[in-house]
Amino acid sequence: MKTRSGPTGALESMAGKLLGKAVKSHFEPKADKPVFHYLFQVQSVKVEPVHDSVFEVPKGFVERPLPKMGDS
């Protein structure tokens, strides 16, 4: 990238840094707001019988506690 020297170059550099900070602060996720919002519409609904086996716990299933938010 080519850089200019003198007052014009200094002004361009300052403007670029200021603009970069403004863009970063605008697009950086906020702690109190969701990062992603998903909205969908239900197009149809139906009621039908379901076999009991759908609700049975599979053989060999081992229950483990869920990890806390932020833990890996």
N, C-alpha and C positions, 0 to 999 in steps of 0.2 A: 504494500500500500504506500502511495506517495504522500508525504507530509509537506505542508507548507511552513515556511518560517515567517517571522514578522508578526505584525498585529493581526493580519487576516488569518494566519495559521493558528495563532493563539485563540482567536475568537471561535474558529471552527472547532478547535479542541474542546473549549469550554462548552460550546453548544452541544457537541456530541456527548460529553459526559453528562450534562444536565438532562438531555433527552433520554440517554440510556438509563439514568436513575428513574426518570418519570415512567418510562415503559416498564422497567422492572417492578416498580412499586405498584403499577396498575395491574400487571399480570401475575404477580406473586400471590400464592394462595394465602388467604387470611385465616387465622386460627378460629375465628368465630363464625365463619361462613363455609358452606359446603364447597368442595372443589368441583363436584360434578352433580348435575341434576338431571334425572331421567324421568320423562313423563310419557305415559302410553294410555291409550283408550281401549277399553274392553269392547270388542266387536260383537261377541255372542256369549251366551251362557246356556248351559244345559244341565239337567239333573238326570243322573243315571245311576243304577246300582253298581257298587264296586265290591269285588270279592274280598272276604276277610283277610286273605293272605297278603294283601297290599299293606296292611297295617302291622304285620308281624315283624318282630326284630329278626334280622338274618342270623343264622347259626354262625358262631365264631365272632360275633360282634363284641368288641370290648369298649366300654364307656370310658372316655377320658375327659378331663375338664377342658373347657375352651380356653385358649390363651387370652390374656388380657390385651386390650388395645395398646398397640405400640410395641409389644413383645414380638420377638421373631420366633 
